[in-house]
Amino acid sequence: MAWSTAAAIYFLIWWLVLFCTLPIGVRNAAEDGVAVEAGHDPGAPTMIGMKFKLLLTTIVASILFAVLWVIYVYRLVSLEDLGTLWGLLK
């Protein structure tokens, strides 16, 4: 696998994992007991915690990419295996 292909696949995995981690730990003003100022949405998050989410995203995406890379390099799943699986799912 070329390094550019690997980087593109890692970026896609990272981006998908980021969207999965965004809702973690989000609390709105009502849950935190904070008064909502005029003009603000009551459902808007009070604390986002993006540093933690970016770190978590990077760790999870790296683990997923490593697993998929090992599967690809050692040919643990072939196209024939995927065809057989697809036939079973029909």
C-alpha positions in Angstrom: 0.0 0.0 0.0 1.4 3.4 -1.0 1.9 5.9 1.8 -0.5 8.3 0.2 -3.2 5.7 0.1 -2.5 4.8 3.8 -2.7 8.4 4.8 -6.0 8.9 3.0 -7.5 5.8 4.6 -6.3 6.9 8.0 -7.8 10.4 7.5 -11.1 8.9 6.5 -11.1 6.6 9.6 -10.1 9.5 11.8 -12.8 11.7 10.5 -15.5 9.1 11.0 -14.3 8.4 14.5 -14.3 12.1 15.3 -18.0 12.3 14.5 -18.6 9.3 16.7 -16.8 10.9 19.7 -18.3 14.4 19.4 -21.4 13.6 21.5 -19.4 12.2 24.4 -19.7 14.2 27.5 -21.7 17.0 26.1 -23.9 18.8 28.6 -26.3 21.6 27.9 -27.2 24.5 30.2 -30.2 22.8 31.8 -28.0 19.7 32.7 -25.3 21.9 34.2 -27.8 24.1 36.1 -26.6 27.3 34.3 -28.9 30.1 33.4 -29.5 30.5 29.7 -28.7 34.0 28.5 -31.1 35.8 26.1 -30.5 34.9 22.5 -28.7 31.6 23.3 -30.0 28.2 22.5 -30.9 26.2 25.7 -29.6 23.0 24.0 -26.2 24.5 23.2 -23.3 22.7 25.0 -21.6 24.5 27.9 -18.4 22.6 27.8 -17.2 20.9 24.6 -13.9 19.2 25.7 -12.4 19.1 22.2 -8.8 18.4 23.4 -10.0 15.1 25.0 -12.1 14.3 22.0 -9.3 14.9 19.5 -6.9 12.8 21.6 -9.5 10.0 21.9 -10.2 10.2 18.2 -6.5 9.9 17.3 -6.0 6.9 19.6 -9.1 5.0 18.4 -8.4 5.8 14.7 -4.8 4.6 15.1 -5.9 1.3 16.6 -8.5 0.8 13.9 -6.1 1.6 11.2 -3.5 -0.7 12.6 -6.0 -3.6 12.7 -7.0 -2.9 9.1 -3.4 -2.6 8.0 -2.5 -6.0 9.5 -5.5 -7.5 7.9 -4.4 -6.1 4.5 -0.7 -6.8 4.8 -1.1 -10.4 6.0 -4.1 -11.1 3.7 -6.3 -12.3 6.5 -9.4 -11.6 4.4 -9.5 -12.2 0.7 -11.9 -11.0 -2.0 -13.2 -14.6 -2.2 -14.0 -14.5 1.6 -15.9 -11.2 1.1 -17.8 -12.8 -1.8 -18.7 -15.8 0.3 -19.8 -13.5 3.1 -21.9 -11.4 0.7 -23.5 -14.6 -0.6 -24.5 -15.6 3.0 -26.0 -12.2 3.7 -28.3 -12.3 0.6 
